[in-house]
Amino acid sequence: MGILGTIIIGFIAGVIAKFITPGSNEPSGFILTTILGIIGAFVATYLGQAMGWYGPGEGAGLIGAVVGAIIVLVVWAALSNRKSAV
């Protein structure tokens, strides 16, 4: 499935991560949350391949993508709060 599978899993992971993440009112838009979820899935895939959890052609599963999306959402919220405080 490759990149297309990662995008689909990332979309689902972004929606799930939006509900799990504390302070989930950041980011506020559905499209931005979805994009950050897809980025999280790519991050989880890259880190999983670097750590040897996934083979070269494998992508992160749903749980790994949700964890990656949560990490990206938390970082995004921290950076956006820092920018607004300055």
Secondary structure as the mmCIF struct_conf table of DSSP 4:
data_model
#
loop_
_struct_conf.conf_type_id
_struct_conf.id
_struct_conf.beg_label_comp_id
_struct_conf.beg_label_asym_id
_struct_conf.beg_label_seq_id
_struct_conf.end_label_comp_id
_struct_conf.end_label_asym_id
_struct_conf.end_label_seq_id
HELX_RH_AL_P HELX_RH_AL_P1 GLY A 2 ILE A 20
BEND BEND1 THR A 21 THR A 21
TURN_TY1_P TURN_TY1_P1 PRO A 22 ASN A 25
BEND BEND2 GLU A 26 PRO A 27
HELX_RH_AL_P HELX_RH_AL_P2 PHE A 30 ALA A 50
TURN_TY1_P TURN_TY1_P2 MET A 51 GLY A 52
BEND BEND3 TRP A 53 TYR A 54
TURN_TY1_P TURN_TY1_P3 PRO A 56 GLY A 57
HELX_RH_AL_P HELX_RH_AL_P3 LEU A 62 ALA A 85
#
